[in-house]
Amino acid sequence: MLSLERMKDWEWEKKMGANFLYPFGKQSNIPNRDDDPIVCVSYLDAKAYCEFYQMRLPTEAERGYVA
């Protein structure tokens, strides 16, 4: 479990080419990260993920229904 205490020491930087398949840029992969939480998902990342898996994002009405 991540603690807020540990998170305050993280350094953030922009990685060109980073997306859900390559979180640290085109030269990266995701070994041993299956249990990491998903954070900071943009609309474009969510849309690309859905298109990759031939799925779709829920509509506003669908989101409202489950909320």
PDB file of N, H, CA, C and O in Angstrom:
ATOM      1  N   MET A   1       0.834  -1.186   0.000  1.00  0.00           N
ATOM      2  CA  MET A   1       0.000   0.000   0.000  1.00  0.00           C
ATOM      3  C   MET A   1       0.880   1.251   0.000  1.00  0.00           C
ATOM      4  O   MET A   1       1.825   1.354   0.782  1.00  0.00           O
ATOM      5  N   LEU A   2       0.567   2.179  -0.867  1.00  0.00           N
ATOM      6  H   LEU A   2      -0.200   2.095  -1.503  1.00  0.00           H
ATOM      7  CA  LEU A   2       1.325   3.416  -0.925  1.00  0.00           C
ATOM      8  C   LEU A   2       0.899   4.348   0.197  1.00  0.00           C
ATOM      9  O   LEU A   2      -0.281   4.441   0.534  1.00  0.00           O
ATOM     10  N   SER A   3       1.850   5.014   0.752  1.00  0.00           N
ATOM     11  H   SER A   3       2.809   4.939   0.478  1.00  0.00           H
ATOM     12  CA  SER A   3       1.521   5.982   1.789  1.00  0.00           C
ATOM     13  C   SER A   3       1.694   7.394   1.245  1.00  0.00           C
ATOM     14  O   SER A   3       2.515   7.627   0.358  1.00  0.00           O
ATOM     15  N   LEU A   4       0.926   8.325   1.772  1.00  0.00           N
ATOM     16  H   LEU A   4       0.259   8.135   2.493  1.00  0.00           H
ATOM     17  CA  LEU A   4       1.071   9.712   1.357  1.00  0.00           C
ATOM     18  C   LEU A   4       2.449  10.241   1.711  1.00  0.00           C
ATOM     19  O   LEU A   4       2.982  11.117   1.031  1.00  0.00           O
ATOM     20  N   GLU A   5       3.013   9.712   2.765  1.00  0.00           N
ATOM     21  H   GLU A   5       2.580   9.000   3.318  1.00  0.00           H
ATOM     22  CA  GLU A   5       4.350  10.135   3.182  1.00  0.00           C
ATOM     23  C   GLU A   5       5.372   9.814   2.087  1.00  0.00           C
ATOM     24  O   GLU A   5       6.238  10.637   1.792  1.00  0.00           O
ATOM     25  N   ARG A   6       5.277   8.629   1.486  1.00  0.00           N
ATOM     26  H   ARG A   6       4.573   7.960   1.726  1.00  0.00           H
ATOM     27  CA  ARG A   6       6.209   8.260   0.416  1.00  0.00           C
ATOM     28  C   ARG A   6       5.948   9.062  -0.855  1.00  0.00           C
ATOM     29  O   ARG A   6       6.885   9.414  -1.571  1.00  0.00           O
ATOM     30  N   MET A   7       4.674   9.352  -1.137  1.00  0.00           N
ATOM     31  H   MET A   7       3.913   9.066  -0.555  1.00  0.00           H
ATOM     32  CA  MET A   7       4.330  10.037  -2.377  1.00  0.00           C
ATOM     33  C   MET A   7       4.868  11.462  -2.418  1.00  0.00           C
ATOM     34  O   MET A   7       5.161  11.974  -3.498  1.00  0.00           O
ATOM     35  N   LYS A   8       5.004  12.111  -1.266  1.00  0.00           N
ATOM     36  H   LYS A   8       4.766  11.695  -0.388  1.00  0.00           H
ATOM     37  CA  LYS A   8       5.460  13.504  -1.275  1.00  0.00           C
ATOM     38  C   LYS A   8       6.898  13.632  -1.771  1.00  0.00           C
ATOM     39  O   LYS A   8       7.314  14.718  -2.176  1.00  0.00           O
ATOM     40  N   ASP A   9       7.656  12.552  -1.746  1.00  0.00           N
ATOM     41  H   ASP A   9       7.319  11.670  -1.416  1.00  0.00           H
ATOM     42  CA  ASP A   9       9.044  12.587  -2.199  1.00  0.00           C
ATOM     43  C   ASP A   9       9.216  12.256  -3.677  1.00  0.00           C
ATOM     44  O   ASP A   9      10.328  12.316  -4.200  1.00  0.00           O
ATOM     45  N   TRP A  10       8.127  11.907  -4.351  1.00  0.00           N
ATOM     46  H   TRP A  10       7.223  11.858  -3.926  1.00  0.00           H
ATOM     47  CA  TRP A  10       8.227  11.562  -5.764  1.00  0.00           C
ATOM     48  C   TRP A  10       8.505  12.799  -6.594  1.00  0.00           C
ATOM     49  O   TRP A  10       8.013  13.888  -6.299  1.00  0.00           O
ATOM     50  N   GLU A  11       9.289  12.617  -7.622  1.00  0.00           N
ATOM     51  H   GLU A  11       9.688  11.732  -7.862  1.00  0.00           H
ATOM     52  CA  GLU A  11       9.531  13.688  -8.576  1.00  0.00           C
ATOM     53  C   GLU A  11       8.765  13.363  -9.847  1.00  0.00           C
ATOM     54  O   GLU A  11       8.797  12.228 -10.322  1.00  0.00           O
ATOM     55  N   TRP A  12       8.085  14.343 -10.393  1.00  0.00           N
ATOM     56  H   TRP A  12       8.059  15.266 -10.008  1.00  0.00           H
ATOM     57  CA  TRP A  12       7.277  14.151 -11.595  1.00  0.00           C
ATOM     58  C   TRP A  12       7.973  14.822 -12.766  1.00  0.00           C
ATOM     59  O   TRP A  12       8.554  15.897 -12.625  1.00  0.00           O
ATOM     60  N   GLU A  13       7.907  14.182 -13.912  1.00  0.00           N
ATOM     61  H   GLU A  13       7.435  13.308 -14.026  1.00  0.00           H
ATOM     62  CA  GLU A  13       8.463  14.777 -15.119  1.00  0.00           C
ATOM     63  C   GLU A  13       7.657  14.326 -16.318  1.00  0.00           C
ATOM     64  O   GLU A  13       7.073  13.243 -16.318  1.00  0.00           O
ATOM     65  N   LYS A  14       7.629  15.155 -17.328  1.00  0.00           N
ATOM     66  H   LYS A  14       8.103  16.035 -17.329  1.00  0.00           H
ATOM     67  CA  LYS A  14       6.899  14.835 -18.551  1.00  0.00           C
ATOM     68  C   LYS A  14       7.723  13.865 -19.388  1.00  0.00           C
ATOM     69  O   LYS A  14       8.908  14.101 -19.620  1.00  0.00           O
ATOM     70  N   LYS A  15       7.108  12.776 -19.842  1.00  0.00           N
ATOM     71  H   LYS A  15       6.144  12.584 -19.653  1.00  0.00           H
ATOM     72  CA  LYS A  15       7.771  11.788 -20.694  1.00  0.00           C
ATOM     73  C   LYS A  15       7.108  11.804 -22.057  1.00  0.00           C
ATOM     74  O   LYS A  15       5.939  11.438 -22.184  1.00  0.00           O
ATOM     75  N   MET A  16       7.830  12.219 -23.062  1.00  0.00           N
ATOM     76  H   MET A  16       8.779  12.516 -22.959  1.00  0.00           H
ATOM     77  CA  MET A  16       7.284  12.237 -24.417  1.00  0.00           C
ATOM     78  C   MET A  16       6.990  10.807 -24.869  1.00  0.00           C
ATOM     79  O   MET A  16       7.807   9.905 -24.682  1.00  0.00           O
ATOM     80  N   GLY A  17       5.824  10.615 -25.461  1.00  0.00           N
ATOM     81  H   GLY A  17       5.160  11.348 -25.613  1.00  0.00           H
ATOM     82  CA  GLY A  17       5.444   9.304 -25.962  1.00  0.00           C
ATOM     83  C   GLY A  17       4.876   8.377 -24.907  1.00  0.00           C
ATOM     84  O   GLY A  17       4.592   7.217 -25.206  1.00  0.00           O
ATOM     85  N   ALA A  18       4.699   8.853 -23.674  1.00  0.00           N
ATOM     86  H   ALA A  18       4.929   9.796 -23.432  1.00  0.00           H
ATOM     87  CA  ALA A  18       4.142   8.003 -22.618  1.00  0.00           C
ATOM     88  C   ALA A  18       2.642   7.830 -22.836  1.00  0.00           C
ATOM     89  O   ALA A  18       1.940   8.783 -23.176  1.00  0.00           O
ATOM     90  N   ASN A  19       2.160   6.602 -22.637  1.00  0.00           N
ATOM     91  H   ASN A  19       2.731   5.828 -22.362  1.00  0.00           H
ATOM     92  CA  ASN A  19       0.727   6.307 -22.689  1.00  0.00           C
ATOM     93  C   ASN A  19       0.485   5.028 -21.892  1.00  0.00           C
ATOM     94  O   ASN A  19       1.392   4.549 -21.211  1.00  0.00           O
ATOM     95  N   PHE A  20      -0.721   4.467 -21.966  1.00  0.00           N
ATOM     96  H   PHE A  20      -1.457   4.856 -22.519  1.00  0.00           H
ATOM     97  CA  PHE A  20      -1.021   3.316 -21.119  1.00  0.00           C
ATOM     98  C   PHE A  20      -0.190   2.081 -21.457  1.00  0.00           C
ATOM     99  O   PHE A  20       0.008   1.225 -20.594  1.00  0.00           O
ATOM    100  N   LEU A  21       0.298   1.969 -22.681  1.00  0.00           N
ATOM    101  H   LEU A  21       0.137   2.664 -23.382  1.00  0.00           H
ATOM    102  CA  LEU A  21       1.140   0.821 -23.038  1.00  0.00           C
ATOM    103  C   LEU A  21       2.602   1.047 -22.667  1.00  0.00           C
ATOM    104  O   LEU A  21       3.317   0.100 -22.340  1.00  0.00           O
ATOM    105  N   TYR A  22       3.046   2.300 -22.719  1.00  0.00           N
ATOM    106  H   TYR A  22       2.465   3.070 -22.985  1.00  0.00           H
ATOM    107  CA  TYR A  22       4.438   2.658 -22.436  1.00  0.00           C
ATOM    108  C   TYR A  22       4.450   3.801 -21.413  1.00  0.00           C
ATOM    109  O   TYR A  22       4.640   4.957 -21.790  1.00  0.00           O
ATOM    110  N   PRO A  23       4.253   3.497 -20.142  1.00  0.00           N
ATOM    111  CA  PRO A  23       4.075   4.556 -19.133  1.00  0.00           C
ATOM    112  C   PRO A  23       5.283   5.454 -18.935  1.00  0.00           C
ATOM    113  O   PRO A  23       5.137   6.555 -18.404  1.00  0.00           O
ATOM    114  N   PHE A  24       6.460   5.028 -19.340  1.00  0.00           N
ATOM    115  H   PHE A  24       6.578   4.133 -19.771  1.00  0.00           H
ATOM    116  CA  PHE A  24       7.658   5.842 -19.168  1.00  0.00           C
ATOM    117  C   PHE A  24       8.269   6.228 -20.507  1.00  0.00           C
ATOM    118  O   PHE A  24       9.460   6.532 -20.571  1.00  0.00           O
ATOM    119  N   GLY A  25       7.479   6.222 -21.580  1.00  0.00           N
ATOM    120  H   GLY A  25       6.511   5.975 -21.528  1.00  0.00           H
ATOM    121  CA  GLY A  25       7.953   6.551 -22.916  1.00  0.00           C
ATOM    122  C   GLY A  25       8.081   5.307 -23.777  1.00  0.00           C
ATOM    123  O   GLY A  25       7.913   4.187 -23.294  1.00  0.00           O
ATOM    124  N   LYS A  26       8.375   5.507 -25.041  1.00  0.00           N
ATOM    125  H   LYS A  26       8.510   6.417 -25.433  1.00  0.00           H
ATOM    126  CA  LYS A  26       8.386   4.413 -26.021  1.00  0.00           C
ATOM    127  C   LYS A  26       9.357   3.281 -25.692  1.00  0.00           C
ATOM    128  O   LYS A  26       9.127   2.150 -26.120  1.00  0.00           O
ATOM    129  N   GLN A  27      10.411   3.537 -24.964  1.00  0.00           N
ATOM    130  H   GLN A  27      10.598   4.456 -24.616  1.00  0.00           H
ATOM    131  CA  GLN A  27      11.401   2.507 -24.670  1.00  0.00           C
ATOM    132  C   GLN A  27      11.071   1.701 -23.413  1.00  0.00           C
ATOM    133  O   GLN A  27      11.852   0.837 -23.012  1.00  0.00           O
ATOM    134  N   SER A  28       9.930   1.973 -22.791  1.00  0.00           N
ATOM    135  H   SER A  28       9.296   2.675 -23.116  1.00  0.00           H
ATOM    136  CA  SER A  28       9.596   1.306 -21.530  1.00  0.00           C
ATOM    137  C   SER A  28       8.588   0.186 -21.734  1.00  0.00           C
ATOM    138  O   SER A  28       7.986   0.050 -22.799  1.00  0.00           O
ATOM    139  N   ASN A  29       8.423  -0.598 -20.703  1.00  0.00           N
ATOM    140  H   ASN A  29       8.912  -0.488 -19.838  1.00  0.00           H
ATOM    141  CA  ASN A  29       7.364  -1.605 -20.656  1.00  0.00           C
ATOM    142  C   ASN A  29       6.860  -1.661 -19.214  1.00  0.00           C
ATOM    143  O   ASN A  29       7.250  -0.828 -18.395  1.00  0.00           O
ATOM    144  N   ILE A  30       6.009  -2.616 -18.894  1.00  0.00           N
ATOM    145  H   ILE A  30       5.692  -3.292 -19.559  1.00  0.00           H
ATOM    146  CA  ILE A  30       5.406  -2.632 -17.569  1.00  0.00           C
ATOM    147  C   ILE A  30       5.660  -3.958 -16.842  1.00  0.00           C
ATOM    148  O   ILE A  30       4.698  -4.580 -16.391  1.00  0.00           O
ATOM    149  N   PRO A  31       6.901  -4.415 -16.709  1.00  0.00           N
ATOM    150  CA  PRO A  31       7.124  -5.683 -16.008  1.00  0.00           C
ATOM    151  C   PRO A  31       6.876  -5.531 -14.516  1.00  0.00           C
ATOM    152  O   PRO A  31       7.232  -4.516 -13.916  1.00  0.00           O
ATOM    153  N   ASN A  32       6.271  -6.536 -13.929  1.00  0.00           N
ATOM    154  H   ASN A  32       5.982  -7.360 -14.415  1.00  0.00           H
ATOM    155  CA  ASN A  32       6.042  -6.582 -12.483  1.00  0.00           C
ATOM    156  C   ASN A  32       5.267  -5.379 -11.949  1.00  0.00           C
ATOM    157  O   ASN A  32       5.481  -4.974 -10.807  1.00  0.00           O
ATOM    158  N   ARG A  33       4.390  -4.810 -12.737  1.00  0.00           N
ATOM    159  H   ARG A  33       4.216  -5.139 -13.665  1.00  0.00           H
ATOM    160  CA  ARG A  33       3.614  -3.660 -12.285  1.00  0.00           C
ATOM    161  C   ARG A  33       2.115  -3.935 -12.349  1.00  0.00           C
ATOM    162  O   ARG A  33       1.320  -2.995 -12.354  1.00  0.00           O
ATOM    163  N   ASP A  34       1.716  -5.195 -12.398  1.00  0.00           N
ATOM    164  H   ASP A  34       2.361  -5.959 -12.393  1.00  0.00           H
ATOM    165  CA  ASP A  34       0.303  -5.535 -12.494  1.00  0.00           C
ATOM    166  C   ASP A  34      -0.500  -5.070 -11.288  1.00  0.00           C
ATOM    167  O   ASP A  34      -1.697  -4.818 -11.417  1.00  0.00           O
ATOM    168  N   ASP A  35       0.119  -4.950 -10.127  1.00  0.00           N
ATOM    169  H   ASP A  35       1.092  -5.155 -10.022  1.00  0.00           H
ATOM    170  CA  ASP A  35      -0.596  -4.558  -8.921  1.00  0.00           C
ATOM    171  C   ASP A  35      -0.515  -3.069  -8.617  1.00  0.00           C
ATOM    172  O   ASP A  35      -1.061  -2.617  -7.610  1.00  0.00           O
ATOM    173  N   ASP A  36       0.155  -2.301  -9.465  1.00  0.00           N
ATOM    174  H   ASP A  36       0.599  -2.668 -10.283  1.00  0.00           H
ATOM    175  CA  ASP A  36       0.243  -0.858  -9.232  1.00  0.00           C
ATOM    176  C   ASP A  36      -1.115  -0.211  -9.496  1.00  0.00           C
ATOM    177  O   ASP A  36      -1.856  -0.656 -10.373  1.00  0.00           O
ATOM    178  N   PRO A  37      -1.442   0.838  -8.741  1.00  0.00           N
ATOM    179  CA  PRO A  37      -2.723   1.526  -8.974  1.00  0.00           C
ATOM    180  C   PRO A  37      -2.674   2.345 -10.263  1.00  0.00           C
ATOM    181  O   PRO A  37      -1.604   2.747 -10.720  1.00  0.00           O
ATOM    182  N   ILE A  38      -3.826   2.578 -10.826  1.00  0.00           N
ATOM    183  H   ILE A  38      -4.696   2.252 -10.455  1.00  0.00           H
ATOM    184  CA  ILE A  38      -3.940   3.414 -12.012  1.00  0.00           C
ATOM    185  C   ILE A  38      -4.270   4.819 -11.540  1.00  0.00           C
ATOM    186  O   ILE A  38      -5.244   5.024 -10.815  1.00  0.00           O
ATOM    187  N   VAL A  39      -3.465   5.781 -11.948  1.00  0.00           N
ATOM    188  H   VAL A  39      -2.674   5.615 -12.537  1.00  0.00           H
ATOM    189  CA  VAL A  39      -3.672   7.163 -11.532  1.00  0.00           C
ATOM    190  C   VAL A  39      -3.519   8.092 -12.726  1.00  0.00           C
ATOM    191  O   VAL A  39      -2.861   7.753 -13.710  1.00  0.00           O
ATOM    192  N   CYS A  40      -4.122   9.248 -12.631  1.00  0.00           N
ATOM    193  H   CYS A  40      -4.656   9.523 -11.832  1.00  0.00           H
ATOM    194  CA  CYS A  40      -3.969  10.307 -13.635  1.00  0.00           C
ATOM    195  C   CYS A  40      -4.287   9.823 -15.047  1.00  0.00           C
ATOM    196  O   CYS A  40      -3.467   9.983 -15.951  1.00  0.00           O
ATOM    197  N   VAL A  41      -5.439   9.249 -15.245  1.00  0.00           N
ATOM    198  H   VAL A  41      -6.106   9.119 -14.510  1.00  0.00           H
ATOM    199  CA  VAL A  41      -5.843   8.778 -16.567  1.00  0.00           C
ATOM    200  C   VAL A  41      -6.545   9.921 -17.288  1.00  0.00           C
ATOM    201  O   VAL A  41      -7.550  10.438 -16.802  1.00  0.00           O
ATOM    202  N   SER A  42      -6.027  10.312 -18.429  1.00  0.00           N
ATOM    203  H   SER A  42      -5.210   9.892 -18.824  1.00  0.00           H
ATOM    204  CA  SER A  42      -6.656  11.376 -19.212  1.00  0.00           C
ATOM    205  C   SER A  42      -7.761  10.771 -20.085  1.00  0.00           C
ATOM    206  O   SER A  42      -7.829   9.557 -20.276  1.00  0.00           O
ATOM    207  N   TYR A  43      -8.608  11.635 -20.598  1.00  0.00           N
ATOM    208  H   TYR A  43      -8.553  12.621 -20.443  1.00  0.00           H
ATOM    209  CA  TYR A  43      -9.663  11.185 -21.507  1.00  0.00           C
ATOM    210  C   TYR A  43      -9.052  10.486 -22.724  1.00  0.00           C
ATOM    211  O   TYR A  43      -9.541   9.441 -23.154  1.00  0.00           O
ATOM    212  N   LEU A  44      -7.984  11.066 -23.277  1.00  0.00           N
ATOM    213  H   LEU A  44      -7.587  11.915 -22.928  1.00  0.00           H
ATOM    214  CA  LEU A  44      -7.363  10.476 -24.462  1.00  0.00           C
ATOM    215  C   LEU A  44      -6.746   9.110 -24.162  1.00  0.00           C
ATOM    216  O   LEU A  44      -6.810   8.209 -24.999  1.00  0.00           O
ATOM    217  N   ASP A  45      -6.149   8.943 -22.972  1.00  0.00           N
ATOM    218  H   ASP A  45      -6.098   9.675 -22.292  1.00  0.00           H
ATOM    219  CA  ASP A  45      -5.617   7.631 -22.589  1.00  0.00           C
ATOM    220  C   ASP A  45      -6.750   6.610 -22.454  1.00  0.00           C
ATOM    221  O   ASP A  45      -6.637   5.480 -22.929  1.00  0.00           O
ATOM    222  N   ALA A  46      -7.831   7.014 -21.809  1.00  0.00           N
ATOM    223  H   ALA A  46      -7.923   7.931 -21.423  1.00  0.00           H
ATOM    224  CA  ALA A  46      -8.968   6.108 -21.634  1.00  0.00           C
ATOM    225  C   ALA A  46      -9.566   5.729 -22.991  1.00  0.00           C
ATOM    226  O   ALA A  46      -9.921   4.572 -23.216  1.00  0.00           O
ATOM    227  N   LYS A  47      -9.676   6.704 -23.889  1.00  0.00           N
ATOM    228  H   LYS A  47      -9.388   7.644 -23.707  1.00  0.00           H
ATOM    229  CA  LYS A  47     -10.211   6.439 -25.227  1.00  0.00           C
ATOM    230  C   LYS A  47      -9.294   5.490 -26.001  1.00  0.00           C
ATOM    231  O   LYS A  47      -9.774   4.560 -26.648  1.00  0.00           O
ATOM    232  N   ALA A  48      -7.975   5.720 -25.938  1.00  0.00           N
ATOM    233  H   ALA A  48      -7.586   6.476 -25.412  1.00  0.00           H
ATOM    234  CA  ALA A  48      -7.021   4.849 -26.629  1.00  0.00           C
ATOM    235  C   ALA A  48      -7.074   3.433 -26.071  1.00  0.00           C
ATOM    236  O   ALA A  48      -7.008   2.468 -26.832  1.00  0.00           O
ATOM    237  N   TYR A  49      -7.191   3.297 -24.756  1.00  0.00           N
ATOM    238  H   TYR A  49      -7.244   4.081 -24.137  1.00  0.00           H
ATOM    239  CA  TYR A  49      -7.292   1.978 -24.119  1.00  0.00           C
ATOM    240  C   TYR A  49      -8.528   1.244 -24.640  1.00  0.00           C
ATOM    241  O   TYR A  49      -8.456   0.069 -25.001  1.00  0.00           O
ATOM    242  N   CYS A  50      -9.653   1.944 -24.675  1.00  0.00           N
ATOM    243  H   CYS A  50      -9.711   2.898 -24.381  1.00  0.00           H
ATOM    244  CA  CYS A  50     -10.892   1.321 -25.149  1.00  0.00           C
ATOM    245  C   CYS A  50     -10.789   0.913 -26.616  1.00  0.00           C
ATOM    246  O   CYS A  50     -11.228  -0.174 -26.993  1.00  0.00           O
ATOM    247  N   GLU A  51     -10.217   1.773 -27.435  1.00  0.00           N
ATOM    248  H   GLU A  51      -9.861   2.656 -27.129  1.00  0.00           H
ATOM    249  CA  GLU A  51     -10.058   1.439 -28.851  1.00  0.00           C
ATOM    250  C   GLU A  51      -9.124   0.244 -29.035  1.00  0.00           C
ATOM    251  O   GLU A  51      -9.368  -0.610 -29.888  1.00  0.00           O
ATOM    252  N   PHE A  52      -8.068   0.181 -28.248  1.00  0.00           N
ATOM    253  H   PHE A  52      -7.869   0.875 -27.555  1.00  0.00           H
ATOM    254  CA  PHE A  52      -7.112  -0.932 -28.328  1.00  0.00           C
ATOM    255  C   PHE A  52      -7.802  -2.261 -28.039  1.00  0.00           C
ATOM    256  O   PHE A  52      -7.528  -3.265 -28.696  1.00  0.00           O
ATOM    257  N   TYR A  53      -8.709  -2.265 -27.041  1.00  0.00           N
ATOM    258  H   TYR A  53      -8.931  -1.450 -26.506  1.00  0.00           H
ATOM    259  CA  TYR A  53      -9.409  -3.492 -26.657  1.00  0.00           C
ATOM    260  C   TYR A  53     -10.797  -3.602 -27.275  1.00  0.00           C
ATOM    261  O   TYR A  53     -11.616  -4.412 -26.841  1.00  0.00           O
ATOM    262  N   GLN A  54     -11.058  -2.778 -28.295  1.00  0.00           N
ATOM    263  H   GLN A  54     -10.393  -2.120 -28.647  1.00  0.00           H
ATOM    264  CA  GLN A  54     -12.330  -2.775 -29.007  1.00  0.00           C
ATOM    265  C   GLN A  54     -13.504  -2.642 -28.036  1.00  0.00           C
ATOM    266  O   GLN A  54     -14.468  -3.405 -28.089  1.00  0.00           O
ATOM    267  N   MET A  55     -13.394  -1.663 -27.162  1.00  0.00           N
ATOM    268  H   MET A  55     -12.611  -1.043 -27.119  1.00  0.00           H
ATOM    269  CA  MET A  55     -14.444  -1.349 -26.195  1.00  0.00           C
ATOM    270  C   MET A  55     -14.821   0.118 -26.397  1.00  0.00           C
ATOM    271  O   MET A  55     -14.330   0.770 -27.318  1.00  0.00           O
ATOM    272  N   ARG A  56     -15.686   0.627 -25.537  1.00  0.00           N
ATOM    273  H   ARG A  56     -16.085   0.097 -24.788  1.00  0.00           H
ATOM    274  CA  ARG A  56     -16.053   2.033 -25.605  1.00  0.00           C
ATOM    275  C   ARG A  56     -16.182   2.593 -24.199  1.00  0.00           C
ATOM    276  O   ARG A  56     -16.398   1.857 -23.237  1.00  0.00           O
ATOM    277  N   LEU A  57     -16.045   3.906 -24.098  1.00  0.00           N
ATOM    278  H   LEU A  57     -15.870   4.504 -24.880  1.00  0.00           H
ATOM    279  CA  LEU A  57     -16.263   4.576 -22.825  1.00  0.00           C
ATOM    280  C   LEU A  57     -17.766   4.659 -22.566  1.00  0.00           C
ATOM    281  O   LEU A  57     -18.548   4.717 -23.515  1.00  0.00           O
ATOM    282  N   PRO A  58     -18.178   4.664 -21.321  1.00  0.00           N
ATOM    283  CA  PRO A  58     -19.615   4.787 -21.026  1.00  0.00           C
ATOM    284  C   PRO A  58     -20.109   6.194 -21.394  1.00  0.00           C
ATOM    285  O   PRO A  58     -19.348   7.161 -21.352  1.00  0.00           O
ATOM    286  N   THR A  59     -21.377   6.288 -21.749  1.00  0.00           N
ATOM    287  H   THR A  59     -21.995   5.503 -21.783  1.00  0.00           H
ATOM    288  CA  THR A  59     -21.971   7.579 -22.039  1.00  0.00           C
ATOM    289  C   THR A  59     -22.226   8.312 -20.728  1.00  0.00           C
ATOM    290  O   THR A  59     -22.123   7.731 -19.648  1.00  0.00           O
ATOM    291  N   GLU A  60     -22.561   9.597 -20.838  1.00  0.00           N
ATOM    292  H   GLU A  60     -22.645  10.069 -21.716  1.00  0.00           H
ATOM    293  CA  GLU A  60     -22.873  10.377 -19.635  1.00  0.00           C
ATOM    294  C   GLU A  60     -24.085   9.794 -18.915  1.00  0.00           C
ATOM    295  O   GLU A  60     -24.122   9.765 -17.685  1.00  0.00           O
ATOM    296  N   ALA A  61     -25.077   9.330 -19.675  1.00  0.00           N
ATOM    297  H   ALA A  61     -25.047   9.354 -20.674  1.00  0.00           H
ATOM    298  CA  ALA A  61     -26.270   8.722 -19.064  1.00  0.00           C
ATOM    299  C   ALA A  61     -25.906   7.430 -18.324  1.00  0.00           C
ATOM    300  O   ALA A  61     -26.416   7.177 -17.233  1.00  0.00           O
ATOM    301  N   GLU A  62     -25.037   6.624 -18.905  1.00  0.00           N
ATOM    302  H   GLU A  62     -24.623   6.830 -19.791  1.00  0.00           H
ATOM    303  CA  GLU A  62     -24.610   5.383 -18.243  1.00  0.00           C
ATOM    304  C   GLU A  62     -23.834   5.676 -16.960  1.00  0.00           C
ATOM    305  O   GLU A  62     -24.017   4.994 -15.952  1.00  0.00           O
ATOM    306  N   ARG A  63     -22.977   6.681 -16.998  1.00  0.00           N
ATOM    307  H   ARG A  63     -22.828   7.235 -17.817  1.00  0.00           H
ATOM    308  CA  ARG A  63     -22.234   7.062 -15.788  1.00  0.00           C
ATOM    309  C   ARG A  63     -23.178   7.565 -14.716  1.00  0.00           C
ATOM    310  O   ARG A  63     -23.022   7.236 -13.540  1.00  0.00           O
ATOM    311  N   GLY A  64     -24.158   8.362 -15.116  1.00  0.00           N
ATOM    312  H   GLY A  64     -24.285   8.629 -16.071  1.00  0.00           H
ATOM    313  CA  GLY A  64     -25.143   8.890 -14.165  1.00  0.00           C
ATOM    314  C   GLY A  64     -25.987   7.786 -13.543  1.00  0.00           C
ATOM    315  O   GLY A  64     -26.332   7.859 -12.364  1.00  0.00           O
ATOM    316  N   TYR A  65     -26.321   6.762 -14.329  1.00  0.00           N
ATOM    317  H   TYR A  65     -26.041   6.703 -15.287  1.00  0.00           H
ATOM    318  CA  TYR A  65     -27.141   5.676 -13.835  1.00  0.00           C
ATOM    319  C   TYR A  65     -26.436   4.885 -12.730  1.00  0.00           C
ATOM    320  O   TYR A  65     -27.060   4.526 -11.731  1.00  0.00           O
ATOM    321  N   VAL A  66     -25.153   4.618 -12.904  1.00  0.00           N
ATOM    322  H   VAL A  66     -24.647   4.910 -13.715  1.00  0.00           H
ATOM    323  CA  VAL A  66     -24.433   3.828 -11.904  1.00  0.00           C
ATOM    324  C   VAL A  66     -23.972   4.653 -10.713  1.00  0.00           C
ATOM    325  O   VAL A  66     -23.627   4.103  -9.667  1.00  0.00           O
ATOM    326  N   ALA A  67     -23.966   5.972 -10.870  1.00  0.00           N
ATOM    327  H   ALA A  67     -24.246   6.419 -11.720  1.00  0.00           H
ATOM    328  CA  ALA A  67     -23.542   6.825  -9.744  1.00  0.00           C
ATOM    329  C   ALA A  67     -24.639   6.888  -8.769  1.00  0.00           C
ATOM    330  O   ALA A  67     -24.511   7.548  -7.737  1.00  0.00           O
TER     331      ALA A  67
END
